[in-house]
Amino acid sequence: MDSLFQLVQAVPDWEVKLTQALNDPARIHATENRFVPLKRAVVEIMEGAAGLPAFERAIRDLKKPLR
């Protein structure tokens, strides 16, 4: 919450920038595709998987070229 409060104060047109970011195809692609390995690692860990192997897999997957 503190970070959000700081952002709102520091960036006068934050609403416009947020709307632009949410509609930016490159950002959407990165979120949906590029960060999937990290999301998968967090889900695996929350389901009881060992943290280090899950993150090592995520890091390997992040190093693969984008599709």
NORTAWO-V889002 format. One record per backbone hydrogen bond with DSSP energy under -0.5 kcal/mol. CO is the residue of the C=O (numbers start at 1). NH is the residue of the N-H. If there is no record, write none. Layout:
CO|NH, CO|NH
This chain:
1|5, 2|6, 3|7, 4|8, 5|9, 6|10, 7|11, 10|12, 11|14, 13|17, 14|18, 15|19, 16|20, 17|21, 18|22, 19|23, 21|24, 23|25, 24|28, 25|29, 26|30, 27|31, 28|32, 29|33, 29|34, 30|34, 30|35, 33|36, 35|39, 36|40, 37|41, 38|42, 39|43, 40|44, 41|45, 42|46, 43|47, 44|49, 45|48, 50|54, 51|55, 52|56, 53|57, 54|58, 55|59, 56|60, 57|61, 58|62, 59|63, 61|64
